[in-house]
Amino acid sequence: MPHPQLRGAPETPLIHLSSDFIRAKEYFEAIVTSSSDAICTTDTRGRIIYFSPGAERMIGTPCEDMIGRLAHELYADGRADAERIMRLLRRDGALRNHELVIKRRDGRYLCVSMSAALLRDRSGKVLGTLGISKDITPRVELERRLREISITDELTGLYNKRHLRERLADEAQRARRQRHRLSLLLIDLDGFKRVNDSLGHQAGDRMLRDFAEVLRRGIRGRVDAAFRYGGDEFVVLLPGQTTARALQIAKRLAEDTRKASGVEISYGAASLRRAGSASELLGTADERMYRMKRSGRRRRPG
């Protein structure tokens, strides 16, 4: 027998409530399933408790293999990235468009834009985190490529004069702050105008490209930097090197150039003074290079 107060009461509202709840749940699941974004939740220990189909596709790992794992295993910087994210969440309560790098199962890296929030119960107690990440690798790669084009000399593939101004200012500031040495070479190709005028621009261009290759082989790739300064002039930045060491490098480059193409070079070396500026460093090297050029002497190794 039904409760007296419920005798004759329609049963449809309860049925409708259940149906509406089921439809809402199915609707939510359909949205999550169709999303290409990675949706992930963790508990308070940072262990994954939900891993969406979009996350599976992005990372290349099935959900069942991810549940229970620590989320920071996905980050390129591991625990450091996770701690940085948690500091921001505790401070602001939420994170919007935070860019970081994550690792796929196949070893590739992806750049993602993450939005995240703390998950709380009704009393405000933190239960874990919710993170939604969008793959922005194509955009980041395009930006990197455009940046590379903007700072690269088209003919030689070395950095261009525009980037020299930026890099020289940065290196000079770093050298003063860390009390490190910074030296610079300014190099000119002797006879370039004669080759260009007598044999044509293609021969001149080939001369420039050949010398650029000598530079690339002759400097420390991840430390030093070579630039086409303009025309047939080149600059090499040598962080941590003295003027004497810069001159040794210049002599070796001169010998390598002579062996490769028979071309002679003139050069000037200078080091940043403690109270000096980047422009003074370049000016001193320029003055010494032209002094050598006017003298008609060649400084051979040894």
MIDOSE-1310 file (N, C-alpha, C; in nm, 2 decimals, decimal comma, always signed):
residues 302
mphp	+0,08/-0,12/+0,00/+0,00/+0,00/+0,00/+0,09/+0,12/+0,00; +0,05/+0,22/-0,08/+0,13/+0,35/-0,08/+0,11/+0,42/+0,05; +0,20/+0,51/+0,08/+0,18/+0,60/+0,20/+0,06/+0,68/+0,18; -0,02/+0,70/+0,29/-0,15/+0,77/+0,28/-0,13/+0,91/+0,21
qlrg	-0,02/+0,98/+0,24/+0,00/+1,11/+0,18/+0,03/+1,10/+0,03; +0,07/+0,98/-0,01/+0,11/+0,97/-0,15/+0,00/+0,90/-0,23; -0,12/+0,85/-0,16/-0,22/+0,78/-0,23/-0,28/+0,87/-0,34; -0,28/+0,82/-0,46/-0,34/+0,90/-0,57/-0,24/+0,99/-0,63
apet	-0,12/+1,01/-0,58/-0,02/+1,11/-0,64/+0,04/+1,05/-0,76; +0,05/+1,13/-0,87/+0,11/+1,08/-0,99/+0,25/+1,03/-0,98; +0,29/+0,93/-1,05/+0,42/+0,87/-1,04/+0,51/+0,94/-1,15; +0,46/+1,01/-1,24/+0,54/+1,06/-1,36/+0,65/+1,15/-1,32
plih	+0,64/+1,24/-1,22/+0,75/+1,33/-1,19/+0,88/+1,26/-1,16; +0,87/+1,15/-1,08/+0,99/+1,07/-1,05/+1,05/+1,01/-1,17; +0,96/+0,96/-1,26/+1,01/+0,90/-1,39/+1,08/+1,01/-1,47; +1,01/+1,13/-1,48/+1,07/+1,23/-1,56/+1,21/+1,28/-1,50
lssd	+1,22/+1,28/-1,37/+1,34/+1,32/-1,31/+1,45/+1,22/-1,34; +1,42/+1,09/-1,33/+1,52/+0,99/-1,37/+1,56/+1,00/-1,52; +1,46/+1,02/-1,60/+1,49/+1,03/-1,75/+1,57/+1,15/-1,78; +1,54/+1,27/-1,71/+1,62/+1,39/-1,74/+1,76/+1,37/-1,69
fira	+1,78/+1,31/-1,58/+1,91/+1,28/-1,52/+2,00/+1,20/-1,62; +1,93/+1,09/-1,67/+2,00/+1,00/-1,76/+2,04/+1,07/-1,89; +1,94/+1,15/-1,94/+1,97/+1,22/-2,07/+2,08/+1,32/-2,05; +2,08/+1,39/-1,93/+2,19/+1,49/-1,90/+2,32/+1,42/-1,89
keyf	+2,32/+1,31/-1,83/+2,45/+1,23/-1,81/+2,50/+1,18/-1,95; +2,41/+1,13/-2,03/+2,45/+1,09/-2,16/+2,49/+1,20/-2,25; +2,43/+1,32/-2,23/+2,46/+1,44/-2,31/+2,60/+1,48/-2,27; +2,63/+1,48/-2,14/+2,76/+1,52/-2,09/+2,87/+1,43/-2,15
eaiv	+2,84/+1,30/-2,14/+2,94/+1,20/-2,19/+2,96/+1,21/-2,33; +2,86/+1,24/-2,41/+2,87/+1,26/-2,56/+2,97/+1,38/-2,58; +2,95/+1,49/-2,51/+3,04/+1,61/-2,53/+3,18/+1,57/-2,50; +3,20/+1,50/-2,38/+3,34/+1,47/-2,34/+3,40/+1,37/-2,44
tsss	+3,33/+1,27/-2,49/+3,38/+1,17/-2,58/+3,42/+1,24/-2,72; +3,34/+1,33/-2,76/+3,36/+1,39/-2,90/+3,47/+1,50/-2,89; +3,51/+1,55/-2,77/+3,60/+1,65/-2,77/+3,74/+1,61/-2,80; +3,81/+1,68/-2,88/+3,95/+1,65/-2,91/+4,05/+1,69/-2,80
daic	+4,00/+1,77/-2,71/+4,08/+1,82/-2,59/+4,11/+1,70/-2,50; +4,22/+1,71/-2,42/+4,25/+1,61/-2,32/+4,18/+1,66/-2,19; +4,09/+1,58/-2,13/+4,03/+1,61/-2,01/+4,08/+1,51/-1,90; +4,13/+1,56/-1,79/+4,19/+1,47/-1,70/+4,16/+1,52/-1,56
ttdt	+4,13/+1,43/-1,47/+4,11/+1,47/-1,33/+4,21/+1,39/-1,24; +4,25/+1,45/-1,13/+4,34/+1,38/-1,04/+4,29/+1,39/-0,90; +4,33/+1,30/-0,81/+4,30/+1,31/-0,67/+4,40/+1,40/-0,60; +4,39/+1,41/-0,47/+4,48/+1,51/-0,40/+4,63/+1,47/-0,40
rgri	+4,66/+1,34/-0,44/+4,79/+1,29/-0,45/+4,85/+1,31/-0,59; +4,77/+1,36/-0,68/+4,81/+1,38/-0,81/+4,80/+1,26/-0,90; +4,72/+1,16/-0,86/+4,70/+1,04/-0,93/+4,58/+1,05/-1,02; +4,59/+1,01/-1,15/+4,48/+1,02/-1,24/+4,36/+0,93/-1,21
iyfs	+4,24/+0,99/-1,20/+4,12/+0,92/-1,18/+4,03/+0,92/-1,30; +4,05/+1,01/-1,39/+3,97/+1,01/-1,51/+4,06/+1,06/-1,63; +4,05/+0,99/-1,74/+4,13/+1,02/-1,86/+4,04/+1,01/-1,98; +4,01/+1,12/-2,04/+3,91/+1,12/-2,15/+3,95/+1,06/-2,28
pgae	+3,86/+1,02/-2,37/+3,90/+0,97/-2,50/+3,99/+1,07/-2,57; +3,97/+1,20/-2,56/+4,05/+1,30/-2,62/+4,19/+1,29/-2,57; +4,21/+1,27/-2,44/+4,34/+1,25/-2,38/+4,41/+1,13/-2,43; +4,33/+1,02/-2,44/+4,39/+0,89/-2,50/+4,45/+0,92/-2,64
rmig	+4,37/+0,99/-2,72/+4,42/+1,02/-2,86/+4,54/+1,11/-2,86; +4,54/+1,21/-2,77/+4,65/+1,30/-2,77/+4,78/+1,24/-2,72; +4,77/+1,16/-2,61/+4,89/+1,10/-2,55/+4,92/+0,97/-2,62; +4,83/+0,90/-2,68/+4,85/+0,77/-2,74/+4,85/+0,66/-2,64
tpce	+4,79/+0,67/-2,53/+4,78/+0,57/-2,43/+4,64/+0,54/-2,38; +4,59/+0,42/-2,38/+4,46/+0,39/-2,33/+4,43/+0,43/-2,19; +4,30/+0,47/-2,17/+4,26/+0,51/-2,04/+4,30/+0,42/-1,93; +4,28/+0,29/-1,95/+4,30/+0,19/-1,84/+4,45/+0,18/-1,80
dmig	+4,54/+0,23/-1,89/+4,68/+0,23/-1,86/+4,72/+0,35/-1,78; +4,63/+0,46/-1,78/+4,67/+0,58/-1,72/+4,61/+0,60/-1,58; +4,49/+0,53/-1,56/+4,43/+0,54/-1,43/+4,52/+0,50/-1,31; +4,54/+0,58/-1,21/+4,62/+0,55/-1,10/+4,77/+0,60/-1,12
rlah	+4,81/+0,64/-1,24/+4,94/+0,69/-1,26/+4,95/+0,84/-1,21; +5,07/+0,89/-1,18/+5,09/+1,03/-1,14/+5,08/+1,11/-1,27; +5,00/+1,22/-1,26/+4,99/+1,31/-1,38/+5,12/+1,37/-1,42; +5,21/+1,40/-1,32/+5,33/+1,47/-1,36/+5,42/+1,38/-1,45
elya	+5,39/+1,25/-1,47/+5,47/+1,16/-1,56/+5,45/+1,21/-1,70; +5,34/+1,28/-1,73/+5,31/+1,33/-1,86/+5,38/+1,45/-1,90; +5,43/+1,53/-1,80/+5,49/+1,66/-1,82/+5,64/+1,65/-1,86; +5,68/+1,73/-1,95/+5,82/+1,73/-2,00/+5,92/+1,75/-1,88
dgra	+5,88/+1,84/-1,79/+5,97/+1,88/-1,68/+5,92/+1,80/-1,55; +5,83/+1,70/-1,57/+5,79/+1,62/-1,46/+5,74/+1,69/-1,34; +5,79/+1,65/-1,22/+5,74/+1,70/-1,10/+5,75/+1,86/-1,09; +5,85/+1,92/-1,15/+5,86/+2,06/-1,15/+5,75/+2,13/-1,21
daer	+5,70/+2,08/-1,32/+5,58/+2,13/-1,39/+5,46/+2,12/-1,30; +5,44/+2,00/-1,24/+5,32/+1,98/-1,15/+5,32/+2,07/-1,04; +5,44/+2,09/-0,97/+5,45/+2,18/-0,86/+5,42/+2,33/-0,90; +5,46/+2,36/-1,02/+5,44/+2,50/-1,07/+5,29/+2,52/-1,09
imrl	+5,22/+2,42/-1,15/+5,08/+2,43/-1,17/+5,00/+2,44/-1,04; +5,04/+2,36/-0,94/+4,97/+2,36/-0,81/+4,99/+2,49/-0,74; +5,11/+2,55/-0,75/+5,13/+2,68/-0,68/+5,03/+2,78/-0,74; +5,01/+2,78/-0,88/+4,92/+2,88/-0,94/+4,78/+2,85/-0,90
lrrd	+4,74/+2,72/-0,89/+4,61/+2,69/-0,86/+4,57/+2,73/-0,71; +4,67/+2,71/-0,62/+4,65/+2,75/-0,49/+4,64/+2,90/-0,47; +4,71/+2,97/-0,55/+4,71/+3,11/-0,55/+4,59/+3,17/-0,61; +4,55/+3,12/-0,73/+4,44/+3,19/-0,81/+4,31/+3,10/-0,81
galr	+4,32/+2,98/-0,77/+4,20/+2,89/-0,77/+4,17/+2,83/-0,91; +4,23/+2,89/-1,01/+4,21/+2,84/-1,15/+4,32/+2,88/-1,24; +4,34/+2,81/-1,35/+4,45/+2,84/-1,44/+4,39/+2,85/-1,58; +4,43/+2,95/-1,66/+4,37/+2,97/-1,79/+4,49/+2,98/-1,89
nhel	+4,48/+2,90/-2,00/+4,57/+2,90/-2,11/+4,72/+2,90/-2,07; +4,75/+2,81/-1,98/+4,89/+2,79/-1,93/+4,96/+2,69/-2,03; +5,07/+2,74/-2,09/+5,14/+2,66/-2,19/+5,25/+2,58/-2,13; +5,25/+2,45/-2,17/+5,36/+2,36/-2,12/+5,38/+2,25/-2,22
vikr	+5,48/+2,17/-2,20/+5,51/+2,06/-2,29/+5,48/+1,93/-2,23; +5,41/+1,84/-2,30/+5,38/+1,71/-2,25/+5,45/+1,60/-2,34; +5,46/+1,48/-2,28/+5,52/+1,37/-2,36/+5,41/+1,27/-2,40; +5,42/+1,23/-2,53/+5,34/+1,12/-2,58/+5,40/+0,99/-2,55
rdgr	+5,32/+0,89/-2,57/+5,37/+0,75/-2,54/+5,48/+0,71/-2,64; +5,48/+0,77/-2,76/+5,58/+0,73/-2,86/+5,71/+0,82/-2,85; +5,71/+0,90/-2,75/+5,84/+0,98/-2,72/+5,83/+1,12/-2,78; +5,73/+1,15/-2,86/+5,72/+1,28/-2,92/+5,67/+1,38/-2,81
ylcv	+5,70/+1,51/-2,83/+5,66/+1,61/-2,74/+5,55/+1,70/-2,80; +5,45/+1,74/-2,72/+5,35/+1,82/-2,77/+5,34/+1,95/-2,69; +5,31/+2,06/-2,75/+5,29/+2,19/-2,68/+5,14/+2,20/-2,65; +5,10/+2,22/-2,53/+4,95/+2,23/-2,50/+4,92/+2,36/-2,43
smsa	+4,80/+2,40/-2,44/+4,75/+2,51/-2,36/+4,65/+2,45/-2,26; +4,68/+2,46/-2,13/+4,60/+2,40/-2,03/+4,52/+2,50/-1,95; +4,39/+2,46/-1,92/+4,31/+2,53/-1,82/+4,28/+2,43/-1,71; +4,29/+2,48/-1,59/+4,28/+2,38/-1,48/+4,21/+2,45/-1,36
allr	+4,15/+2,37/-1,27/+4,09/+2,42/-1,15/+4,09/+2,31/-1,04; +4,08/+2,36/-0,92/+4,07/+2,27/-0,81/+3,93/+2,22/-0,80; +3,91/+2,09/-0,77/+3,78/+2,03/-0,75/+3,76/+2,03/-0,60; +3,64/+2,08/-0,56/+3,61/+2,09/-0,42/+3,47/+2,02/-0,39
drsg	+3,45/+1,98/-0,27/+3,32/+1,93/-0,23/+3,23/+2,05/-0,18; +3,11/+2,02/-0,13/+3,02/+2,13/-0,09/+3,08/+2,21/+0,03; +3,16/+2,14/+0,11/+3,22/+2,21/+0,22/+3,34/+2,29/+0,19; +3,39/+2,28/+0,06/+3,51/+2,35/+0,02/+3,63/+2,27/+0,02
kvlg	+3,63/+2,15/+0,07/+3,75/+2,07/+0,08/+3,79/+2,03/-0,06; +3,92/+2,04/-0,08/+3,98/+2,01/-0,21/+3,98/+1,85/-0,23; +3,92/+1,81/-0,34/+3,92/+1,67/-0,37/+4,02/+1,63/-0,48; +4,07/+1,72/-0,55/+4,16/+1,69/-0,66/+4,17/+1,81/-0,76
tlgi	+4,20/+1,78/-0,88/+4,21/+1,88/-0,99/+4,14/+1,83/-1,12; +4,10/+1,93/-1,19/+4,05/+1,91/-1,33/+4,13/+1,99/-1,42; +4,18/+1,92/-1,53/+4,26/+1,99/-1,63/+4,21/+1,96/-1,77; +4,20/+2,06/-1,85/+4,16/+2,05/-1,99/+4,27/+2,11/-2,08
skdi	+4,33/+2,02/-2,16/+4,45/+2,07/-2,24/+4,42/+2,06/-2,39; +4,46/+2,16/-2,46/+4,44/+2,17/-2,61/+4,58/+2,17/-2,68; +4,59/+2,08/-2,78/+4,72/+2,07/-2,85/+4,74/+2,19/-2,94; +4,85/+2,27/-2,91/+4,88/+2,39/-2,98/+5,01/+2,38/-3,06
tprv	+5,06/+2,25/-3,07/+5,19/+2,23/-3,13/+5,20/+2,29/-3,27; +5,10/+2,28/-3,36/+5,11/+2,34/-3,50/+5,13/+2,49/-3,49; +5,06/+2,55/-3,40/+5,07/+2,70/-3,38/+5,20/+2,74/-3,33; +5,25/+2,67/-3,23/+5,38/+2,70/-3,17/+5,49/+2,68/-3,27
eler	+5,48/+2,57/-3,35/+5,58/+2,54/-3,45/+5,58/+2,65/-3,56; +5,46/+2,70/-3,60/+5,45/+2,80/-3,70/+5,52/+2,93/-3,65; +5,49/+2,96/-3,52/+5,55/+3,08/-3,46/+5,70/+3,07/-3,45; +5,75/+2,95/-3,42/+5,89/+2,93/-3,41/+5,95/+2,95/-3,55
rlre	+5,89/+2,89/-3,65/+5,94/+2,90/-3,79/+5,94/+3,05/-3,84; +5,83/+3,12/-3,81/+5,83/+3,26/-3,85/+5,93/+3,34/-3,78; +5,95/+3,31/-3,65/+6,06/+3,38/-3,58/+6,20/+3,35/-3,64; +6,22/+3,22/-3,67/+6,34/+3,18/-3,73/+6,37/+3,26/-3,87
isit	+6,26/+3,27/-3,95/+6,28/+3,34/-4,07/+6,31/+3,48/-4,05; +6,25/+3,54/-3,95/+6,27/+3,69/-3,93/+6,41/+3,72/-3,88; +6,48/+3,62/-3,82/+6,62/+3,65/-3,77/+6,73/+3,59/-3,85; +6,69/+3,53/-3,96/+6,79/+3,45/-4,04/+6,82/+3,52/-4,18
delt	+6,94/+3,53/-4,21/+6,98/+3,58/-4,34/+6,95/+3,48/-4,45; +6,87/+3,52/-4,55/+6,82/+3,42/-4,65/+6,93/+3,36/-4,73; +7,03/+3,43/-4,76/+7,14/+3,38/-4,85/+7,23/+3,28/-4,78; +7,28/+3,31/-4,66/+7,38/+3,23/-4,59/+7,32/+3,14/-4,49
glyn	+7,20/+3,16/-4,44/+7,14/+3,08/-4,33/+7,19/+3,12/-4,20; +7,28/+3,21/-4,19/+7,33/+3,26/-4,06/+7,23/+3,36/-4,00; +7,25/+3,40/-3,88/+7,16/+3,51/-3,82/+7,18/+3,64/-3,90; +7,08/+3,72/-3,90/+7,09/+3,85/-3,97/+7,13/+3,96/-3,88
krhl	+7,14/+4,08/-3,93/+7,19/+4,20/-3,86/+7,09/+4,24/-3,75; +6,96/+4,22/-3,79/+6,85/+4,26/-3,69/+6,87/+4,18/-3,56; +6,89/+4,05/-3,58/+6,91/+3,96/-3,46/+7,04/+3,99/-3,39; +7,14/+4,04/-3,46/+7,27/+4,07/-3,39/+7,25/+4,17/-3,28
rerl	+7,17/+4,28/-3,32/+7,14/+4,38/-3,22/+7,08/+4,33/-3,09; +6,98/+4,24/-3,11/+6,91/+4,18/-2,99/+7,01/+4,09/-2,91; +7,08/+4,00/-2,99/+7,16/+3,90/-2,92/+7,28/+3,97/-2,85; +7,34/+4,07/-2,92/+7,46/+4,13/-2,86/+7,42/+4,21/-2,73
adea	+7,30/+4,27/-2,73/+7,26/+4,34/-2,61/+7,23/+4,24/-2,50; +7,17/+4,13/-2,53/+7,14/+4,02/-2,43/+7,27/+3,96/-2,37; +7,37/+3,93/-2,46/+7,49/+3,87/-2,42/+7,57/+3,97/-2,34; +7,57/+4,10/-2,37/+7,65/+4,19/-2,30/+7,59/+4,21/-2,16
qrar	+7,46/+4,21/-2,15/+7,39/+4,22/-2,02/+7,42/+4,10/-1,93; +7,42/+3,98/-1,99/+7,45/+3,86/-1,92/+7,59/+3,85/-1,87; +7,68/+3,90/-1,96/+7,83/+3,90/-1,92/+7,85/+3,99/-1,80; +7,79/+4,11/-1,80/+7,81/+4,20/-1,69/+7,75/+4,14/-1,56
rqrh	+7,63/+4,08/-1,58/+7,56/+4,03/-1,46/+7,63/+3,92/-1,39; +7,68/+3,83/-1,48/+7,75/+3,71/-1,43/+7,90/+3,72/-1,42; +7,95/+3,84/-1,46/+8,09/+3,87/-1,46/+8,17/+3,77/-1,54; +8,12/+3,74/-1,66/+8,18/+3,66/-1,76/+8,24/+3,74/-1,87
rlsl	+8,33/+3,68/-1,94/+8,39/+3,75/-2,06/+8,30/+3,74/-2,18; +8,31/+3,84/-2,27/+8,24/+3,83/-2,39/+8,33/+3,90/-2,50; +8,36/+3,82/-2,60/+8,44/+3,87/-2,71/+8,37/+3,87/-2,84; +8,41/+3,94/-2,94/+8,35/+3,95/-3,07/+8,45/+3,96/-3,18
llid	+8,42/+3,90/-3,29/+8,50/+3,91/-3,41/+8,42/+3,98/-3,52; +8,48/+4,07/-3,59/+8,42/+4,13/-3,71/+8,51/+4,09/-3,83; +8,45/+4,03/-3,93/+8,52/+3,97/-4,04/+8,48/+4,02/-4,17; +8,57/+4,05/-4,26/+8,54/+4,10/-4,39/+8,61/+4,01/-4,49
ldgf	+8,54/+3,98/-4,60/+8,60/+3,89/-4,71/+8,67/+3,98/-4,81; +8,80/+3,96/-4,81/+8,89/+4,04/-4,91/+8,86/+4,00/-5,05; +8,85/+4,09/-5,14/+8,83/+4,06/-5,28/+8,69/+4,03/-5,32; +8,59/+4,04/-5,23/+8,46/+4,01/-5,26/+8,40/+4,09/-5,37
krvn	+8,42/+4,23/-5,37/+8,37/+4,32/-5,47/+8,43/+4,28/-5,60; +8,56/+4,25/-5,61/+8,62/+4,21/-5,74/+8,56/+4,09/-5,80; +8,53/+3,99/-5,71/+8,47/+3,86/-5,76/+8,33/+3,89/-5,81; +8,25/+3,97/-5,73/+8,12/+4,01/-5,76/+8,11/+4,08/-5,90
dslg	+8,20/+4,18/-5,92/+8,20/+4,26/-6,04/+8,25/+4,19/-6,16; +8,35/+4,10/-6,14/+8,41/+4,03/-6,26/+8,34/+3,90/-6,29; +8,30/+3,83/-6,20/+8,24/+3,70/-6,22/+8,09/+3,69/-6,21; +8,03/+3,80/-6,15/+7,88/+3,80/-6,14/+7,84/+3,77/-6,00
hqag	+7,71/+3,81/-5,98/+7,65/+3,79/-5,84/+7,64/+3,65/-5,80; +7,62/+3,56/-5,89/+7,62/+3,42/-5,85/+7,75/+3,37/-5,78; +7,86/+3,41/-5,84/+7,99/+3,38/-5,79/+8,01/+3,44/-5,65; +7,96/+3,57/-5,64/+7,97/+3,64/-5,51/+7,89/+3,57/-5,41
drml	+7,77/+3,53/-5,45/+7,68/+3,46/-5,35/+7,74/+3,33/-5,30; +7,80/+3,26/-5,40/+7,86/+3,13/-5,36/+7,98/+3,15/-5,27; +8,05/+3,26/-5,28/+8,16/+3,30/-5,20/+8,11/+3,32/-5,05; +8,00/+3,39/-5,04/+7,94/+3,42/-4,91/+7,89/+3,29/-4,84
rdfa	+7,82/+3,21/-4,92/+7,77/+3,08/-4,87/+7,88/+2,99/-4,82; +7,99/+2,99/-4,90/+8,10/+2,90/-4,86/+8,16/+2,95/-4,73; +8,18/+3,08/-4,72/+8,24/+3,13/-4,59/+8,14/+3,10/-4,47; +8,01/+3,12/-4,49/+7,91/+3,09/-4,39/+7,93/+2,95/-4,34
evlr	+7,96/+2,85/-4,43/+7,97/+2,71/-4,39/+8,10/+2,70/-4,31; +8,21/+2,77/-4,35/+8,33/+2,77/-4,27/+8,30/+2,82/-4,13; +8,22/+2,92/-4,11/+8,19/+2,97/-3,98/+8,11/+2,87/-3,90; +8,01/+2,81/-3,96/+7,93/+2,71/-3,89/+8,02/+2,60/-3,83
rgir	+8,11/+2,55/-3,91/+8,20/+2,44/-3,87/+8,30/+2,49/-3,77; +8,34/+2,61/-3,77/+8,45/+2,66/-3,68/+8,41/+2,72/-3,55; +8,28/+2,73/-3,51/+8,25/+2,78/-3,38/+8,17/+2,68/-3,30; +8,15/+2,71/-3,17/+8,07/+2,62/-3,09/+7,92/+2,64/-3,11
grvd	+7,86/+2,54/-3,17/+7,72/+2,56/-3,22/+7,62/+2,61/-3,12; +7,62/+2,56/-2,99/+7,52/+2,60/-2,89/+7,57/+2,71/-2,80; +7,69/+2,76/-2,82/+7,74/+2,87/-2,74/+7,77/+3,00/-2,82; +7,85/+2,99/-2,92/+7,88/+3,10/-3,01/+7,77/+3,13/-3,11
aafr	+7,77/+3,24/-3,17/+7,67/+3,27/-3,27/+7,73/+3,35/-3,39; +7,70/+3,32/-3,51/+7,75/+3,39/-3,63/+7,64/+3,46/-3,70; +7,68/+3,58/-3,75/+7,58/+3,67/-3,81/+7,64/+3,72/-3,94; +7,55/+3,74/-4,04/+7,59/+3,82/-4,16/+7,55/+3,96/-4,13
yggd	+7,66/+4,04/-4,12/+7,64/+4,18/-4,07/+7,59/+4,27/-4,18; +7,63/+4,24/-4,30/+7,59/+4,32/-4,42/+7,69/+4,30/-4,53; +7,65/+4,29/-4,66/+7,74/+4,27/-4,77/+7,83/+4,15/-4,74; +7,96/+4,18/-4,73/+8,06/+4,07/-4,71/+8,12/+4,08/-4,57
efvv	+8,05/+4,13/-4,48/+8,09/+4,14/-4,34/+8,02/+4,05/-4,25; +8,09/+3,99/-4,16/+8,03/+3,89/-4,07/+8,07/+3,92/-3,92; +7,99/+3,88/-3,83/+8,02/+3,90/-3,69/+8,00/+3,76/-3,62; +8,10/+3,73/-3,53/+8,09/+3,61/-3,44/+8,09/+3,66/-3,30
llpg	+7,99/+3,62/-3,22/+7,99/+3,64/-3,08/+8,05/+3,52/-3,01; +8,14/+3,55/-2,91/+8,21/+3,44/-2,84/+8,20/+3,46/-2,69; +8,09/+3,41/-2,63/+8,07/+3,43/-2,49/+8,18/+3,35/-2,41; +8,23/+3,41/-2,31/+8,33/+3,34/-2,22/+8,47/+3,34/-2,28
qtta	+8,50/+3,41/-2,39/+8,63/+3,40/-2,45/+8,70/+3,54/-2,44; +8,83/+3,53/-2,42/+8,92/+3,65/-2,42/+8,95/+3,70/-2,56; +9,01/+3,82/-2,57/+9,05/+3,87/-2,70/+9,15/+3,78/-2,76; +9,25/+3,74/-2,68/+9,35/+3,65/-2,73/+9,29/+3,52/-2,79
ralq	+9,20/+3,46/-2,72/+9,13/+3,34/-2,77/+9,05/+3,37/-2,90; +8,99/+3,49/-2,90/+8,91/+3,53/-3,02/+9,00/+3,54/-3,14; +9,12/+3,59/-3,12/+9,22/+3,60/-3,23/+9,27/+3,47/-3,28; +9,28/+3,37/-3,19/+9,32/+3,24/-3,23/+9,21/+3,17/-3,31
iakr	+9,09/+3,20/-3,28/+8,97/+3,15/-3,35/+8,97/+3,21/-3,49; +9,00/+3,34/-3,50/+9,00/+3,41/-3,63/+9,11/+3,36/-3,72; +9,22/+3,33/-3,66/+9,33/+3,28/-3,74/+9,30/+3,14/-3,80; +9,23/+3,06/-3,72/+9,19/+2,93/-3,77/+9,09/+2,94/-3,88
laed	+8,99/+3,03/-3,86/+8,89/+3,06/-3,96/+8,96/+3,11/-4,09; +9,06/+3,19/-4,08/+9,13/+3,24/-4,20/+9,20/+3,13/-4,27; +9,26/+3,04/-4,20/+9,33/+2,93/-4,26/+9,23/+2,83/-4,33; +9,12/+2,80/-4,26/+9,01/+2,72/-4,31/+8,95/+2,77/-4,44
trka	+8,93/+2,90/-4,44/+8,88/+2,97/-4,56/+8,97/+2,97/-4,67; +9,10/+2,99/-4,64/+9,20/+2,99/-4,75/+9,21/+2,85/-4,81; +9,20/+2,74/-4,73/+9,21/+2,61/-4,78/+9,09/+2,57/-4,86; +8,97/+2,62/-4,81/+8,85/+2,58/-4,88/+8,82/+2,65/-5,01
sgve	+8,86/+2,78/-5,02/+8,83/+2,86/-5,14/+8,93/+2,95/-5,19; +9,05/+2,96/-5,12/+9,15/+3,05/-5,16/+9,12/+3,19/-5,12; +9,02/+3,22/-5,05/+8,98/+3,35/-5,01/+9,05/+3,40/-4,89; +9,10/+3,52/-4,88/+9,16/+3,58/-4,76/+9,05/+3,66/-4,69
isyg	+9,07/+3,67/-4,55/+8,98/+3,75/-4,47/+9,06/+3,85/-4,39; +8,99/+3,96/-4,36/+9,05/+4,06/-4,26/+8,95/+4,05/-4,14; +9,01/+4,07/-4,02/+8,92/+4,06/-3,90/+8,97/+4,15/-3,79; +8,88/+4,18/-3,70/+8,92/+4,25/-3,57/+8,85/+4,19/-3,46
aasl	+8,92/+4,18/-3,35/+8,87/+4,12/-3,22/+8,86/+4,22/-3,11; +8,76/+4,21/-3,03/+8,75/+4,30/-2,91/+8,67/+4,22/-2,80; +8,70/+4,27/-2,68/+8,63/+4,21/-2,56/+8,55/+4,32/-2,49; +8,44/+4,28/-2,43/+8,36/+4,38/-2,36/+8,43/+4,43/-2,23
rrag	+8,44/+4,56/-2,22/+8,50/+4,61/-2,10/+8,39/+4,62/-1,99; +8,43/+4,62/-1,86/+8,33/+4,61/-1,76/+8,23/+4,73/-1,76; +8,28/+4,85/-1,80/+8,20/+4,96/-1,81/+8,16/+5,00/-1,95; +8,20/+4,91/-2,04/+8,17/+4,93/-2,18/+8,03/+4,89/-2,23
sase	+8,00/+4,94/-2,35/+7,86/+4,91/-2,40/+7,88/+4,81/-2,52; +7,77/+4,75/-2,56/+7,77/+4,66/-2,67/+7,81/+4,73/-2,80; +7,77/+4,86/-2,82/+7,81/+4,93/-2,94/+7,95/+4,96/-2,94; +8,01/+4,99/-2,82/+8,16/+5,01/-2,82/+8,24/+4,89/-2,85
llgt	+8,19/+4,77/-2,81/+8,25/+4,65/-2,84/+8,25/+4,63/-2,99; +8,14/+4,65/-3,06/+8,13/+4,63/-3,20/+8,22/+4,74/-3,27; +8,22/+4,86/-3,22/+8,30/+4,97/-3,28/+8,45/+4,94/-3,27; +8,50/+4,88/-3,16/+8,64/+4,85/-3,14/+8,68/+4,74/-3,24
ader	+8,60/+4,64/-3,25/+8,63/+4,53/-3,35/+8,63/+4,58/-3,49; +8,54/+4,67/-3,52/+8,53/+4,73/-3,66/+8,66/+4,81/-3,69; +8,70/+4,89/-3,59/+8,82/+4,97/-3,61/+8,94/+4,88/-3,64; +8,96/+4,78/-3,56/+9,07/+4,69/-3,57/+9,07/+4,61/-3,70
myrm	+8,95/+4,57/-3,75/+8,94/+4,50/-3,87/+8,99/+4,59/-3,99; +8,94/+4,71/-3,99/+8,98/+4,80/-4,10/+9,13/+4,84/-4,09; +9,18/+4,84/-3,97/+9,33/+4,87/-3,96/+9,40/+4,75/-4,02; +9,36/+4,63/-4,00/+9,43/+4,52/-4,06/+9,41/+4,52/-4,21
krsg	+9,29/+4,55/-4,26/+9,26/+4,56/-4,40/+9,35/+4,66/-4,47; +9,36/+4,78/-4,41/+9,44/+4,88/-4,47/+9,59/+4,85/-4,47; +9,63/+4,77/-4,37/+9,78/+4,74/-4,37/+9,82/+4,64/-4,48; +9,72/+4,56/-4,53/+9,75/+4,46/-4,63/+9,82/+4,34/-4,58
rrrr	+9,82/+4,33/-4,44/+9,89/+4,21/-4,38/+9,78/+4,10/-4,36; +9,83/+3,97/-4,35/+9,74/+3,86/-4,32/+9,80/+3,79/-4,20; +9,72/+3,77/-4,10/+9,77/+3,70/-3,98/+9,75/+3,55/-4,00; +9,85/+3,48/-4,03/+9,85/+3,34/-4,04/+9,87/+3,27/-3,91
pg	+9,81/+3,15/-3,89/+9,83/+3,08/-3,77/+9,98/+3,05/-3,74; +10,01/+3,04/-3,61/+10,15/+3,00/-3,57/+10,24/+3,12/-3,58
